[in-house]
Amino acid sequence: MKTYIKNAATMSTLLGKSTDTFTTVNVAIENDKISELSESEIEGNFDRVIDAKGLFLSPGLVDPQVHFREPGMEYKEDIESGSKAAVKGGFTSVISMPNTSPTADNPEVVAFMAKRSEELGICKVYPTGALSVSLSGEVMTDFAALKEAGAIAITDDGKGVQDANMFKKALELARESDLPVLDHSEDESLSNGGAIHLGDISKRFGVKGIKPESESVHVERGCKFSEETGGHYHVLHVSTKLSIDAVREAKKRGANVTVEVSPHHLLLCDEDIRIKEDNTLDANWKMNPPLRSSMDRMACQEALLDGTIDAIATDHAPHAPDEKAQHIESAPFGIIGLETAFPLIYTNFVKTNKMSLTRCIDLMSKQAGALFGIQCGRIEVGANADLCLFDLETDFVVDEDFFASKSKNSPFIGHTLNGMTRMTMMNGNVVFDAL
């Protein structure tokens, strides 16, 4: 199969050049690889010619944190529907969390997730392995066996590891297996079963609140242990200024610490939670960690722009409508995000000239992939043809019909954005086509 993409706009840095300027490029793809790049017309016989005039060509995006729910909770999402949501958002690779049912705490479940993704051929789904059996925080799993089965990282995401000694030991063992430890940072004695950020909104509506320190004390712990062990400590979905300050200081000291942020923590705070007609709070604004204060949101933005943040992650967490229709204290944590992530970042940071387009793409591809040793993020001859075409100019409104996910639990419904995906290719195959 030979494919030709012509007249695409891109950034010269994404082609491996030193200058950061817009350029027009033509791309020839043979089988699963990029075979030729040129600013001039490429001659040859092609099975498919794609005229990308007016569109932006990007490397396929990488999401460091998704929840695809299979096995066990396929009514919320499965690997197929999650993969379709990913490629509609321009993602060709995602890192899937282990809080499935049964838990991905053994080689069999990890291998199943990897095999299912390969069979579907829609998106590259890299599974993680649980840090502890059943995410209980009591007995550690066999990291080496999980890696052999296909796990790309170790995490108890969905649960914070409460035992400090276990967490330090996990960093030591993961280092031996050359695996990062991804940390859902939550001290449950401080979060205390809360539903939203502890602040004026939680008090006004009588909802149990979550202290910001519930995250930051575990981030401080992880940074300290990373320095002591040399293990790669990665902070999932950072949300507070206190946590960001701890990461920033650890990085200055040379610790092997990385951090991601999600679009919702960059763009929303607890004051934005929608109030329903019955004067209760809408659970589509409920996630863990919760939407924090406006000060914390600003700290996340500053960390994004000053280089402290290493990657952007959606924390895509689908739930059924009836689950999210419950009172906010009863409803599950989590929102979807794969289809809206790039448009949200492009519209709010690139289009407003706060961030360069190359930096945006790097945070969502090259740098995100580097956390897991995935080589990606550049459009180069010989590279896998994981590519997407974005329409940066046309406005669109997010509505419930926009999503490819089985679930619709997004606080961004109704937002007008730019940066819709028009086509996604994975290994040279068109896996999403809206041209």
Rosetta blueprint (number, residue, H / E / L):
1 M L
2 K E
3 T E
4 Y E
5 I E
6 K E
7 N E
8 A E
9 A E
10 T E
11 M E
12 S H
13 T H
14 L H
15 L H
16 G L
17 K L
18 S L
19 T L
20 D L
21 T L
22 F E
23 T E
24 T E
25 V E
26 N E
27 V E
28 A E
29 I E
30 E E
31 N L
32 D L
33 K E
34 I E
35 S E
36 E E
37 L E
38 S E
39 E L
40 S L
41 E L
42 I L
43 E L
44 G L
45 N L
46 F L
47 D L
48 R E
49 V E
50 I E
51 D E
52 A L
53 K L
54 G L
55 L L
56 F E
57 L E
58 S E
59 P E
60 G L
61 L E
62 V E
63 D E
64 P E
65 Q E
66 V E
67 H L
68 F L
69 R L
70 E L
71 P L
72 G L
73 M L
74 E L
75 Y L
76 K L
77 E L
78 D L
79 I H
80 E H
81 S H
82 G H
83 S H
84 K H
85 A H
86 A H
87 V H
88 K H
89 G L
90 G L
91 F E
92 T E
93 S E
94 V E
95 I E
96 S E
97 M L
98 P L
99 N L
100 T L
101 S L
102 P L
103 T L
104 A L
105 D L
106 N L
107 P H
108 E H
109 V H
110 V H
111 A H
112 F H
113 M H
114 A H
115 K H
116 R H
117 S H
118 E H
119 E H
120 L H
121 G L
122 I L
123 C L
124 K E
125 V E
126 Y E
127 P E
128 T L
129 G E
130 A E
131 L L
132 S E
133 V H
134 S H
135 L H
136 S L
137 G L
138 E L
139 V L
140 M E
141 T L
142 D L
143 F H
144 A H
145 A H
146 L H
147 K H
148 E H
149 A H
150 G L
151 A L
152 I L
153 A L
154 I E
155 T E
156 D L
157 D L
158 G L
159 K L
160 G L
161 V L
162 Q L
163 D L
164 A H
165 N H
166 M H
167 F H
168 K H
169 K H
170 A H
171 L H
172 E H
173 L H
174 A H
175 R H
176 E H
177 S L
178 D L
179 L L
180 P L
181 V E
182 L E
183 D E
184 H L
185 S L
186 E L
187 D L
188 E H
189 S H
190 L H
191 S H
192 N L
193 G L
194 G L
195 A L
196 I E
197 H E
198 L L
199 G L
200 D H
201 I H
202 S H
203 K H
204 R H
205 F L
206 G L
207 V L
208 K L
209 G E
210 I E
211 K L
212 P L
213 E H
214 S H
215 E H
216 S H
217 V H
218 H H
219 V H
220 E H
221 R H
222 G H
223 C H
224 K H
225 F H
226 S H
227 E H
228 E H
229 T H
230 G L
231 G L
232 H L
233 Y E
234 H E
235 V E
236 L L
237 H L
238 V L
239 S L
240 T L
241 K H
242 L H
243 S H
244 I H
245 D H
246 A H
247 V H
248 R H
249 E H
250 A H
251 K H
252 K H
253 R L
254 G L
255 A L
256 N L
257 V E
258 T E
259 V E
260 E E
261 V E
262 S L
263 P H
264 H H
265 H H
266 L H
267 L H
268 L L
269 C L
270 D H
271 E H
272 D H
273 I L
274 R L
275 I E
276 K L
277 E L
278 D L
279 N L
280 T L
281 L E
282 D L
283 A H
284 N H
285 W H
286 K L
287 M L
288 N L
289 P L
290 P L
291 L L
292 R L
293 S L
294 S H
295 M H
296 D H
297 R H
298 M H
299 A H
300 C H
301 Q H
302 E H
303 A H
304 L H
305 L H
306 D H
307 G L
308 T L
309 I L
310 D L
311 A E
312 I E
313 A L
314 T L
315 D L
316 H E
317 A L
318 P L
319 H L
320 A L
321 P H
322 D H
323 E H
324 K H
325 A L
326 Q L
327 H L
328 I L
329 E L
330 S L
331 A L
332 P L
333 F L
334 G L
335 I E
336 I L
337 G L
338 L L
339 E L
340 T L
341 A H
342 F H
343 P H
344 L H
345 I H
346 Y H
347 T H
348 N H
349 F H
350 V H
351 K L
352 T L
353 N L
354 K L
355 M L
356 S L
357 L H
358 T H
359 R H
360 C H
361 I H
362 D H
363 L H
364 M L
365 S L
366 K H
367 Q H
368 A H
369 G H
370 A H
371 L L
372 F L
373 G L
374 I L
375 Q L
376 C L
377 G L
378 R L
379 I L
380 E L
381 V L
382 G L
383 A L
384 N E
385 A L
386 D L
387 L E
388 C E
389 L E
390 F E
391 D E
392 L L
393 E L
394 T L
395 D L
396 F E
397 V E
398 V L
399 D L
400 E H
401 D H
402 F H
403 F L
404 A L
405 S L
406 K L
407 S L
408 K L
409 N L
410 S L
411 P L
412 F L
413 I L
414 G L
415 H L
416 T E
417 L E
418 N L
419 G L
420 M E
421 T E
422 R E
423 M E
424 T E
425 M E
426 M E
427 N L
428 G L
429 N E
430 V E
431 V E
432 F E
433 D E
434 A L
435 L L
